[in-house]
Amino acid sequence: MRRRHFLVGLGAAAARPSSAFPQQRREGSRIGSLTPGWRDNPLGRRNQEALRQGLADLGLVEGRNIVIEYRVAEGDFNRLPVLAAELVRQNVAVIVAGPAPAAVAARQATRTIPIVMVNVADPIGLGLIESLASPGGNVTGLAFTVGTGAFGKGLELFKDAVPGLRRLAVLGNPGNPGHPLLLGQLQVTARDLGLALLPVEVTAPAAFEGAFRVMTEARVEGLYVIPDVLLVTEAPRLTALAARHRLPTLHQFREEVEAGGLMSYGHSNTAPWRRAALFVDRILRGATPAELPVEQPTEFELIVNLGTARALGIEVPPSLMARADEVID
């Protein structure tokens, strides 16, 4: 069973029937898409296809009655402000931007063009919105999470899976504006669980080997990988290094467990991109972001890689296996 639901209460405005907003939609509109990843990355392509399919389901078909302007930073976050400015000059009707680095760049580029954020952690802390129910500006969309609840549950499950876990490395990308906020949230929940955290930063794959040497010297017993386009894209390399150093890993997305990580606790990476189409449709019908409360996932899926557990000599407790939404063997 897979649970991929988004909170309906906060997102009620986005989920209302079309009659809740003016019926006359702006046909032929230009829609901007801003992402920090790589154009040829399979996950990035899948997310963009999910957005296109979501739009098509609502009658917004690329090349027929809408134009989508794609801007992809190819992993270079420094390019995002330039790409966002290009979309503003294109006079797009709405910008779909995600995750956090892209959403922040879009907001810095314009305070008037509506922005639909996707997979952004703590948009309140980042200053993108005032609150979930009342965004208060030109940004709405789908938050990855707000607060520490999801991280706390993930760490709790990971501690159950890894006996004797006391020292945990946290791998992040300092170029991602959301990571300092997430690290602060993790430190709060880690204290409650009796875990000592070792923050480790990487900005490129070339830094991975050195990062694992730091972890080994610190004698950490596990690794939490903060969600980030670089770290998710390089999951096969990261999980291979973790296996070599015999470090169990906790992730947010199933794709990372499919690549060899031990377990993940989080929502679908791709589903929010499809759901973002609902926000785009409402905006093209005349709604403003201030009228569209931000959605966040309320249920998450637990994925366990049993093959990785065996290779590490970890016996996953039956109670945890029973809770898993999917077991990869």
N, C-alpha and C positions, 0 to 999 in steps of 0.2 A: 504493500500500500504506500502511495506517495501522497504527502500532504503539502499542497502548494497554494494555500489560500491567502488572500489579502484582506485586511480589515475593511469590512463593508461600512461600518459606522462612520469612520473618519473619511472614507472615500465615497460617501453616499452621493455627493454631487456629481462625481465622475461616472457613477454607475446608474444614474437616473435614466429613464427613457429620453430619447432625443427631444420629445416634446417639451422637456423642462427648459430648453434653450431655443432660440430662434431657429426655425427650420431651414432657412436659406443659408446654405453653406457656401463659402467662398471657393468656387471651383477654379482650378488652374493655379492654386496657391503653391508657393515655394516653401518647402519644409527643410530646415537645416538639421543635419545630423553631425554631432561633434563627439568624437571618441579619442581617447589617448593611446589606444593599442596599435596593432599592426594590421594593415589592410589584408594581408594574406593569412592571418591567423584563423584557424578553423572556428574557435569560439567566437571571435569577433564577427566572422561571416554569419555564424548561426544567429547571433543577436540581431544583426541587421536584417536578416531574413525574417526573424520573428516580428520585428517592427513592420516590415513591408507586408507581411501576412496579416498582422493585426489591422493595418490600415485598409488592406484590400477587403477584409471581412466587413468593414464599415462602408465599403463603396469608394474608397480612396485608393485608386490604382496608379502606381508610378508609371509615367509615360502616357497616361490617358487623361486624368483630370487633376493630377498633382505632379510636381517636380520635386525630387529630393536632392539637395545639395550635400554631398558627403565631404566631411573634412576629418582626416585621420592623422594623428600626430606621429605615428610610427614609433611609439615608445618614448618620444622626446617631449616631456611635459612642457618644456620651454617654448615649444611651438604652439601650444594651445591658445595663448592670447592672440597670436597672429591669425590663426585659423578662425577663432571666434570673431575677430574683427572683419574677416572676409565675409562671413555669413551675414554680419550686420550690414555690410556694404551691398550685399546681394538683396537686401530688403526682404528677407524671408519672413513669412507670417508667424512662424514659431520655430524654436530651436529645441530639438531633443538632445540632451547632453548627459552623458554618464560614462563612468562613475564620477566620484567627487572631483578629481582634477579638471575634468571637462566642464562639469556644472559650475564650478567656481570661476573658471575662465569665461564662460558664457555670461555669468552674472556681472563680472567685471567689465565686460564689453558692452552690455546694454542693460538699462533699467526700464526699457519700454517694450521691447519685443518679448512676448511670452516665452518662457523656458519651461520645458518638461524635463525634470531631472529623473535619472534612472539609477537605481542601486547606489544611492548616496548615503553613507553612514553619518548620522548625527547632523542633519542639515541645519538644525537650530544652532548647534555649537559652531558651525561653519559660517553662520550669519546669512544663510540663503533664505531662510524663512523665519517668521516670528513665532509661529506655532503650527502644529499639524492641522488643527481645525481652521485656523485663519492665517494662511501663509503671509498675507500682508504686503506682498510686492508683486513682482512679475515672474516668480518661480513657484511651481507646484510639481506634482508628480509622485514618484515612488521612492520612499526612503528605504535604505537597507535595514536600519534599525535606529531607534532612539532610546538612549538609556543603556543600562548594563545587563538587562535581563537575559538576552540571547547569549551574550558572551559568558555570563555566569553559568548558565545551563550547559553550554558547550564545555567549559572548563571542568565542571562537575562530572560530566560524563567521561571526559578524558581521564580524569583522576581515577574514576572507577575502573577504567580499562587498563590503566598502567599502574600496577601495584607499587607502592612506595614512592610515588612521584612527589618530589619536594622542590626540585629546582627546574624551572621551565624557561627555555629560551623563547623569545618572541621576535620573529623576523619581520621587519617592516622596511618600507621604502620612504626615506625622509622627504623625497620629492612629492609625495602624496599629501595634500593638505589635511586629509582626514586622519592620518596615522597618529599624530600626537594626541588627538582627542581619543582615539580608540585605545591607545596605550594607557592613557589615564584611566579610562573605564576598566580596562583589564587589571590594572594595579589594585583598584578598589575590590573587585571580585576575587582576585587572587589572594588578598589578605584574608578575606573571609574563609577561604579554603585552605589556608596555611601554606600557600605556594610562594616561593621566592622567584621573582622574574628577572631575567637577564635580557634587556633590550639589545638587539643586534640589527644593524642597518646595512642595507645593500641598495645600490642604485643601478647596477648592471650585472649581467651574468658573470662577468669576469671577477666579481667580488664574492661569488658564492663559496669558492674554496676557502678563502680567508675567513669568511663568516663561520664556516663549520670548524675551522681550527680554533677559533675563539670559543665556540660552544664546547668543544672537546676539552680544552684547557680548563674551562669553568666547571666541567663535570656535570653538565645538565643532564637530566634524565628524560627530557621530552622537548618537543619543538611545536610552538603554535605559529602558524603562518598567517599573518594579517592579510585579509583580502586586498589584492592590488593587481592591476592589469599585468605588470611585469612578473609578479610571483605566480599568478595563475597561468600565464602563458608559458612560463618556464617550469611548470610543475613536474614534467618528466625528469628534468635535470636535478631539480631540488630533491625530489623523492629518491632518486638514485643516490645522491650524496647522503641523504638521511639513512638510507639502507646500509651504505658503506660504513657509516659511523654508528650504526645500530641505534638510531634515534627514532622512536615513534613520533608521528606527526599528527597534529590536529589542524583541520582546514575548515573553510566555510562552504566550499562548493564541491559537488559530487565529481566534477571533472578532475579535481586534484586527487581524489581517492581512486578514481579510475586509472590515474597515472602512477599509482603506487603508494599514496599516502595511507596511513592507518585508518583514519576516520574523519568524517566531516559532520558538522551540525550547522545547518543553515538553510536558506530557501534557494529555490532555483535561480541560477544566474540569468537564464534566458527568458523565463516567463514574464518578468517585469517589462522587458522590451516590447513584448506583444501587447501587454496591458497599457503601455504608454500611448498606444494608438487611440485609446478611449479619451485621454486628455487632449490629444491633438484634435480629434473630431469635435469635442465640445468647444475648444477654442476657435476652431474654424466656423462654428455655428454662432459665435458671438460671446461666449463665456470669457471671463477674465480669470487669470490664475487665482486671484483673491476669492473667487467663487468656488474654487475646486480644492477642497481639503486634501492634504497629502495623505497618501496611503502608506502603510507599512505592513509587512507580513506578520501574521499572528501565529502561524504554525510553521514548523521547520522540519526538515527531514534529516534523520540520522542514517548515515551510510558507513558501513564498516567493511574494510578490506581484510577478509579472513586469511588470504594468502600472505599478505604483509605481516599480519599478526603471527602466523606460524613461523615465518622467516626470522622474526625478531624474538621468538620464543615466548610470546605473550599469549596467555590463555584468557580470551575475552570472557568475562562472566556471563553465564546463561541469562541472567536478568537483563544485561545490556543487549545481548543478542536478540532477546524477545522484543525489545523496544525498537530495534533497528527497522527502518523502512525498507532498507535493501542491504543485502549482504553480497559482497563481491568475492568470489572464490577463485 
